Amino acid sequence: MLVAGMAAVMWVLEVIDQVFSGADLDQYGIRPHDVPDGLLGIISAPFLHAGFGHLIGNTIPFLVL
């Protein structure tokens, strides 16, 4: 149930990122050599994806594992 909830959060965030052009959620991903933003990215990066193809490619193995 927890894994399905995490997958749902990933999909909701990607829809928000794609539909609202001003959202730009990818800025919260991992930023190397930038301690404050980079540390936040370690937590947020698993929920952010580069597009629906990337999200689909990660969701199926995530749910299987």
N, CA, C and O of each residue as an XYZ file, in Angstrom:
260
protein
N       0.820     -1.190      0.000
C       0.000      0.000      0.000
C       0.870      1.263      0.000
O       0.560      2.235     -0.689
N       1.957      1.243      0.774
C       2.868      2.384      0.831
C       3.516      2.639     -0.530
O       3.631      3.785     -0.965
N       3.935      1.574     -1.192
C       4.591      1.713     -2.499
C       3.611      2.279     -3.527
O       3.978      3.137     -4.330
N       2.377      1.804     -3.501
C       1.364      2.325     -4.427
C       1.096      3.801     -4.152
O       0.898      4.579     -5.086
N       1.088      4.189     -2.887
C       0.909      5.603     -2.541
C       2.054      6.461     -3.032
O       1.844      7.571     -3.522
N       3.280      5.943     -2.900
C       4.443      6.694     -3.396
C       4.392      6.834     -4.915
O       4.727      7.888     -5.455
N       3.971      5.770     -5.606
C       3.839      5.837     -7.066
C       2.768      6.852     -7.454
O       2.934      7.587     -8.427
N       1.682      6.896     -6.704
C       0.625      7.870     -6.984
C       1.141      9.299     -6.814
O       0.814     10.175     -7.614
N       1.938      9.535     -5.784
C       2.526     10.868     -5.571
C       3.417     11.236     -6.755
O       3.390     12.376     -7.217
N       4.204     10.285     -7.248
C       5.070     10.547     -8.404
C       4.243     10.972     -9.615
O       4.607     11.916    -10.316
N       3.131     10.277     -9.862
C       2.286     10.601    -11.009
C       1.606     11.955    -10.849
O       1.526     12.725    -11.805
N       1.124     12.244     -9.668
C       0.473     13.545     -9.426
C       1.466     14.679     -9.632
O       1.137     15.687    -10.257
N       2.672     14.521     -9.112
C       3.684     15.567     -9.281
C       4.064     15.755    -10.745
O       4.277     16.885    -11.184
N       4.154     14.665    -11.507
C       4.502     14.799    -12.928
C       3.380     15.470    -13.709
O       3.647     16.276    -14.601
N       2.132     15.152    -13.390
C       0.999     15.814    -14.052
C       1.037     17.307    -13.741
O       0.860     18.128    -14.641
N       1.262     17.666    -12.492
C       1.359     19.084    -12.116
C       2.508     19.748    -12.863
O       2.362     20.862    -13.364
N       3.648     19.070    -12.939
C       4.826     19.619    -13.616
C       4.566     19.832    -15.104
O       5.040     20.813    -15.678
N       3.821     18.928    -15.733
C       3.561     19.031    -17.169
C       2.426     20.006    -17.494
O       2.510     20.743    -18.476
N       1.377     20.017    -16.689
C       0.200     20.837    -16.975
C       0.453     22.309    -16.672
O       0.096     23.185    -17.460
N       1.061     22.570    -15.542
C       1.321     23.958    -15.147
C       2.759     24.296    -15.518
O       3.696     23.910    -14.819
N       2.925     25.015    -16.616
C       4.273     25.293    -17.131
C       5.119     26.088    -16.139
O       6.346     26.004    -16.183
N       4.504     26.845    -15.262
C       5.259     27.625    -14.289
C       5.692     26.824    -13.069
O       6.432     27.329    -12.224
N       5.233     25.573    -12.971
C       5.547     24.767    -11.780
C       7.040     24.455    -11.709
O       7.643     24.633    -10.650
N       7.649     24.001    -12.786
C       9.078     23.677    -12.863
C       9.568     22.938    -11.615
O      10.491     23.388    -10.936
N       8.939     21.802    -11.327
C       9.295     21.026    -10.147
C      10.670     20.380    -10.262
O      11.266     20.011     -9.251
N      11.176     20.242    -11.477
C      12.487     19.622    -11.657
C      13.613     20.418    -10.998
O      14.701     19.888    -10.775
N      13.358     21.666    -10.693
C      14.377     22.476    -10.012
C      14.669     21.942     -8.609
O      15.687     22.294     -8.013
N      13.789     21.103     -8.083
C      13.981     20.547     -6.747
C      14.704     19.203     -6.769
O      14.735     18.501     -5.758
N      15.276     18.848     -7.893
C      16.063     17.626     -7.993
C      17.442     17.817     -7.385
O      17.723     18.851     -6.779
N      18.295     16.826     -7.546
C      19.639     16.871     -6.965
C      20.487     17.888     -7.711
O      20.567     17.867     -8.939
N      21.113     18.769     -6.965
C      22.016     19.776     -7.524
C      23.390     19.556     -6.909
O      23.609     19.886     -5.744
N      24.326     18.997     -7.690
C      25.650     18.734     -7.134
C      26.385     20.024     -6.759
O      26.190     21.067     -7.384
N      27.201     19.940     -5.766
C      28.048     21.044     -5.297
C      27.255     22.219     -4.736
O      27.766     23.337     -4.669
N      26.024     21.976     -4.337
C      25.213     23.024     -3.734
C      24.543     22.409     -2.501
O      23.486     21.785     -2.608
N      25.153     22.586     -1.357
C      24.751     21.860     -0.150
C      23.277     22.041      0.210
O      22.584     21.029      0.319
N      22.748     23.243      0.402
C      21.352     23.319      0.845
C      20.376     22.725     -0.169
O      19.524     21.915      0.195
N      20.492     23.121     -1.435
C      19.573     22.609     -2.455
C      19.883     21.159     -2.787
O      18.971     20.391     -3.093
N      21.133     20.776     -2.734
C      21.515     19.400     -3.037
C      20.960     18.420     -2.023
O      20.546     17.318     -2.385
N      20.947     18.810     -0.748
C      20.405     17.935      0.288
C      18.895     17.791      0.154
O      18.356     16.703      0.359
N      18.216     18.862     -0.184
C      16.775     18.791     -0.435
C      16.501     17.872     -1.617
O      15.519     17.131     -1.612
N      17.356     17.915     -2.621
C      17.178     17.090     -3.809
C      17.275     15.604     -3.524
O      16.640     14.805     -4.212
N      18.054     15.214     -2.526
C      18.163     13.798     -2.181
C      16.807     13.266     -1.734
O      16.467     12.116     -2.013
N      16.042     14.086     -1.053
C      14.719     13.680     -0.590
C      13.688     13.769     -1.711
O      12.840     12.886     -1.840
N      13.748     14.818     -2.517
C      12.712     15.052     -3.521
C      12.966     14.365     -4.858
O      12.011     14.123     -5.596
N      14.197     14.045     -5.198
C      14.524     13.500     -6.517
C      13.792     12.210     -6.864
O      13.397     12.057     -8.020
N      13.585     11.281     -5.952
C      12.877     10.061     -6.335
C      11.436     10.300     -6.803
O      10.849      9.444     -7.464
N      10.876     11.445     -6.465
C       9.504     11.744     -6.854
C       9.423     12.576     -8.132
O       8.328     12.801     -8.648
N      10.561     13.036     -8.651
C      10.585     13.895     -9.836
C      11.109     13.118    -11.028
O      12.031     12.313    -10.896
N      10.519     13.358    -12.197
C      10.925     12.648    -13.407
C      11.003     13.621    -14.577
O      10.393     14.690    -14.558
N      11.762     13.230    -15.593
C      12.012     14.101    -16.742
C      10.863     14.115    -17.740
O      10.926     14.855    -18.722
N       9.848     13.349    -17.531
C       8.696     13.292    -18.426
C       7.938     12.000    -18.186
O       8.315     11.181    -17.347
N       6.840     11.833    -18.955
C       6.014     10.653    -18.739
C       6.709      9.368    -19.159
O       6.478      8.325    -18.546
N       7.543      9.408    -20.172
C       8.296      8.218    -20.575
C       9.221      7.747    -19.460
O       9.299      6.554    -19.166
N       9.904      8.675    -18.858
C      10.797      8.373    -17.737
C       9.986      7.843    -16.551
O      10.397      6.888    -15.892
N       8.855      8.454    -16.288
C       8.006      8.038    -15.174
C       7.451      6.635    -15.387
O       7.460      5.824    -14.462
N       6.973      6.338    -16.582
C       6.462      4.994    -16.893
C       7.579      3.965    -16.760
O       7.380      2.887    -16.200
N       8.750      4.308    -17.279
C       9.888      3.393    -17.196
C      10.317      3.099    -15.780
O      10.881      2.037    -15.519
N      10.066      4.010    -14.854
C      10.432      3.794    -13.461
C       9.294      3.234    -12.621
O       9.549      2.541    -11.636
N       8.050      3.516    -12.980
C       6.918      3.082    -12.166
C       6.751      1.565    -12.196
O       6.539      0.945    -11.154
N       6.842      0.972    -13.368
C       6.617     -0.472    -13.481
C       7.620     -1.266    -12.632
O       7.191     -2.101    -11.835
N       8.931     -1.046    -12.766
C       9.846     -1.775    -11.896
C       9.678     -1.428    -10.412
O       9.855     -2.287     -9.548
N       9.339     -0.181    -10.122
C       9.130      0.234     -8.735
C       7.991     -0.561     -8.100
O       8.110     -1.017     -6.963
N       6.897     -0.728     -8.826
C       5.757     -1.471     -8.300
C       6.064     -2.971     -8.203
O       5.598     -3.645     -7.284
N       6.846     -3.487     -9.152
C       7.196     -4.913     -9.120
C       8.127     -5.208     -7.946
O       7.949     -6.204     -7.245
N       9.103     -4.355     -7.735
C      10.069     -4.596     -6.654
C       9.456     -4.287     -5.311
O      10.118     -4.430     -4.283
